[in-house]
Amino acid sequence: MPEPTAPAISLTPHLMNTYRRPPVVFVAGEGCWLRDSSGQRYLDFLSGIGVNALGHAHPRLHAVIAGQAARLIHVSNLYHHPYQEPLAARLAELSGLDRVFFTNSGAEAIETALKLARLWARRNGRNATRWLAVEGSFHGRTCGALSVTWPAAYREPFEPLVPGVDFVAFNDVADLEQKFDAGVCAVVVEPVQGEGGIRPVSREFWQRARALTAQSGALLIADEIQCGLGRTGNWFAWQRLGEAPDVMTLAKPLAGGLPLGAVLARNEVAEVLTPGLHGSTFGGGPLACAVALEVLRVIEDENLLENIRARGAQLRAGLEGIATRCGLVREVRGEGLMLGIELRAPGAAVVERALEAGLLINCTHERVLRLLPPYIVTAAEVDACLERLAGVLARAEAEYAAAAGSGAGGG
């Protein structure tokens, strides 16, 4: 198939202006590398914001996509197809939870989980409608998901949103205890915050949330949309924290690049959702589910959890080495192949310099460089990333110092 002709950036006036995109058009990819319309190659350490877990053009995913597309793409959830139940069973086996509802995205999965929490409380005779979320959290762009998302910049343009949300200070057990009461139907937690700056939740905070919800009959909801399905070196990030949640949301890497989300819940919680109360036209279609099953098989067959742990340790050690030489770096944090580099100045310019150097990363929380390489990344590719990033940060540090000396910079 011939590659599409790259549109001139100035000749694309029909897209809504929702993204600040650089003037680069990607036309092909292989493994951890992308190629643009001019032929330049880029080392992809963002993987579609954690979506392309197996990189680009993985041969096993290509084969499943081609084969399934030739057989059956969509039938709707009014009927069965061969892949939903096996995929649900495998996710249940990996997580210890029991039942699954499939969605198209992470935001839809969060919406489902929030509805489930209120319905669960009502069915158990509890007048509990409040959700507790965590400062720094990001759960999606729909109105319900925005309601439990912390940054005001995301929420305020669309207010009033869904009422009944309070935010707890990050990893602050005392604040959690103060704000938790009988009116809470669920506590929503990202075991590792992604958009919030790659911040892992503490074991103490998680276990206290688990105890409070269990005692009251509220639900503990784990948002594993970005940190789940192997990203941190475990199948799920909550597994390092102890007890399982009642409900868990998944999405980004689940179908290797195709849109697919999931909500997992223990049996008694899932059973309150009965026919007619919730649904999705496209969620869990045959193509996406067939690919997701193959994603899980590849992760196991290629021992990718072990690779994530090894390459994550290599990457973190290299980043911490850079931090000792670069005063621009404040802290390195994260787990597995979900790492953040907090800077002492805004990071947008660093991302631009990295792109010029052929390295794809992004900046979240204004000053945190986010690295989410594919699970298949090699030791040589980690070294290549570190070499490019070290040069980019050294130049950025010099530029910031020069700007500060002239009185034009700061931060």
Stockholm file with secondary structure:
# STOCKHOLM 1.0

chainA/1-411         MPEPTAPAISLTPHLMNTYRRPPVVFVAGEGCWLRDSSGQRYLDFLSGIGVNALGHAHPRLHAVIAGQAARLIHVSNLYHHPYQEPLAARLAELSGLDRVFFTNSGAEAIETALKLARLWARRNGRNATRWLAVEGSFHGRTCGALSVTWPAAYREPFEPLVPGVDFVAFNDVADLEQKFDAGVCAVVVEPVQGEGGIRPVSREFWQRARALTAQSGALLIADEIQCGLGRTGNWFAWQRLGEAPDVMTLAKPLAGGLPLGAVLARNEVAEVLTPGLHGSTFGGGPLACAVALEVLRVIEDENLLENIRARGAQLRAGLEGIATRCGLVREVRGEGLMLGIELRAPGAAVVERALEAGLLINCTHERVLRLLPPYIVTAAEVDACLERLAGVLARAEAEYAAAAGSGAGGG
#=GR chainA/1-411 SS CCCCCCCCGGGCTTSCSCCCCCSCCEEEEEBTEEEETTSCEEEESSHHHHTCTTCBSCHHHHHHHHHHHTTCSCCCTTSCCSSHHHHHHHHHHHHSCCEEEEESSHHHHHHHHHHHHHHHHHHTTCCCCEEEEETTCCCCSSHHHHHTCCCHHHHGGGCSCCSCEEEECTTCHHHHHHHCCTTEEEEEECSEESTTTSEECCHHHHHHHHHHHHHHTCEEEEECTTTTTTTTSSSSGGGGTSSCCSEEEECTTTTTTSCCEEEEECHHHHTTCCTTSCCCSSTTCHHHHHHHHHHHHHHHHTTHHHHHHHHHHHHHHHHHHHHHHCTTEEEEEEETTEEEEEESSCSHHHHHHHHHTTEECEEETTTEEEECCCTTCCHHHHHHHHHHHHHHHHHHHHHHHHHHHHTSCCC
#=GC SS_cons         CCCCCCCCGGGCTTSCSCCCCCSCCEEEEEBTEEEETTSCEEEESSHHHHTCTTCBSCHHHHHHHHHHHTTCSCCCTTSCCSSHHHHHHHHHHHHSCCEEEEESSHHHHHHHHHHHHHHHHHHTTCCCCEEEEETTCCCCSSHHHHHTCCCHHHHGGGCSCCSCEEEECTTCHHHHHHHCCTTEEEEEECSEESTTTSEECCHHHHHHHHHHHHHHTCEEEEECTTTTTTTTSSSSGGGGTSSCCSEEEECTTTTTTSCCEEEEECHHHHTTCCTTSCCCSSTTCHHHHHHHHHHHHHHHHTTHHHHHHHHHHHHHHHHHHHHHHCTTEEEEEEETTEEEEEESSCSHHHHHHHHHTTEECEEETTTEEEECCCTTCCHHHHHHHHHHHHHHHHHHHHHHHHHHHHTSCCC
//
